[in-house]
Amino acid sequence: MMVQEPIIALERVSKSFGLGGKAVRAAHDITFALHPGRTVALVGESGSGKTTCARLVMREYQPDGGKILFRGKDLNEKGAVSLKEYRRAIQMIFQDPFASLNPAHTVDFILRRPLALGQPHLKGRAVDETIASLLRRVELDPDAVTHKHPHELSGGQRQRINIARTLAMGAQVIVADEPTSMLDVSVRLGVLNLLNEMKRDLGVALLYITHDLATARYVAEDILVMYAGQIVEWGDVHRVLSNPQHPYTRLLLSAVPNPEIRFDNPGARLDPREVDAIRRGAQHLQDRVIEVGPDHFTRQAA
């Protein structure tokens, strides 16, 4: 299948923060692209740099180095898309569906506002019809939920409202930050299926941020494994997870309870001393890139 030109591309992007008079590396030499109708899973444990990458994509942070391209144009160049237009095109689904909706507003109001911003040509009855259509797309009954406030909805319903809100803005790229981690297990699959439908039917590009490799494999075509601010292994999600080469990727896989996801060699949980050694080694910058095979790369210390 022919891959379309990326909507967003990060090229050797880096970001550091000052802490106690020292510069702390949060993201180093980050390169990846988000294509229409495809999902990139960014995986790693807490503190690995995933959230920093998300905020760079959202333009909440300015990179210290490298370039961020939108539709092929450097965002720092003259004539690039405005911040307002960019943020209309790039939307985020947050981890906590309970905190991300204003409790004072009804579902109708929550969707009406982004529609006015993202699709201002809609007026009157067309707005009502679009709200109903958005709710049906996320598998909610408009008659049952439009008049309700967030506290009257379940966690899964709230997350579906969040997804509908991004669509109301006319999102081209959605950054989904652990979108199912606070939901009951029974409703997680429905939300993941909805993300897959949006990608397939609407051509939305997804950046799916998670520590859960099982869901990453379910929703993504490509995967980026991140640790200590650096992407240490990346490529086709099935190739990477079936043949992990970097010790940190193996460490993540060793913790997955599903034996179909866990790597086969050695297949057992790692000794705590081995875990510590892997983490210490991965803390250092690893600049040597090795091509494992087609669409599969890893880093090694130089």
WOPE-V770772 format. One record per residue. RES is the residue in one letter. SS is DSSP state (h for helix, s for strand, l for the rest). Layout:
res = [RES:RES]
ss = [SS:SS]
//
This chain:
res = [M:M:V:Q:E:P:I:I:A:L:E:R:V:S:K:S:F:G:L:G:G:K:A:V:R:A:A:H:D:I:T:F:A:L:H:P:G:R:T:V:A:L:V:G:E:S:G:S:G:K:T:T:C:A:R:L:V:M:R:E:Y:Q:P:D:G:G:K:I:L:F:R:G:K:D:L:N:E:K:G:A:V:S:L:K:E:Y:R:R:A:I:Q:M:I:F:Q:D:P:F:A:S:L:N:P:A:H:T:V:D:F:I:L:R:R:P:L:A:L:G:Q:P:H:L:K:G:R:A:V:D:E:T:I:A:S:L:L:R:R:V:E:L:D:P:D:A:V:T:H:K:H:P:H:E:L:S:G:G:Q:R:Q:R:I:N:I:A:R:T:L:A:M:G:A:Q:V:I:V:A:D:E:P:T:S:M:L:D:V:S:V:R:L:G:V:L:N:L:L:N:E:M:K:R:D:L:G:V:A:L:L:Y:I:T:H:D:L:A:T:A:R:Y:V:A:E:D:I:L:V:M:Y:A:G:Q:I:V:E:W:G:D:V:H:R:V:L:S:N:P:Q:H:P:Y:T:R:L:L:L:S:A:V:P:N:P:E:I:R:F:D:N:P:G:A:R:L:D:P:R:E:V:D:A:I:R:R:G:A:Q:H:L:Q:D:R:V:I:E:V:G:P:D:H:F:T:R:Q:A:A]
ss = [l:l:l:l:l:s:s:s:s:s:s:s:s:s:s:s:s:s:s:l:l:s:s:s:s:s:s:s:s:s:s:s:s:s:s:l:l:l:s:s:s:s:s:l:l:l:l:l:l:h:h:h:h:h:h:h:h:l:l:l:l:l:l:l:s:s:s:s:s:s:l:l:s:s:l:l:l:l:l:l:l:l:h:h:h:h:h:h:h:s:s:s:s:l:l:l:l:l:l:l:l:l:l:l:l:s:h:h:h:h:h:h:h:h:h:h:h:h:l:l:l:l:l:l:h:h:h:h:h:h:h:h:h:h:h:h:h:l:l:l:l:h:h:h:h:l:l:l:s:h:h:h:l:l:h:h:h:h:h:h:h:h:h:h:h:h:h:h:l:l:l:l:s:s:s:s:s:l:l:l:l:l:l:l:h:h:h:h:h:h:h:h:h:h:h:h:h:h:h:h:h:h:l:l:s:s:s:s:s:s:l:l:h:h:h:h:h:h:h:l:l:s:s:s:s:s:s:l:l:s:s:s:s:s:s:s:h:h:h:h:h:h:l:l:l:l:h:h:h:h:h:h:h:h:l:l:l:l:l:l:l:l:l:l:l:l:l:l:l:l:l:h:h:h:h:h:h:h:h:h:h:h:l:l:l:l:l:s:s:s:s:s:s:l:l:s:s:s:s:s:l:l]
//
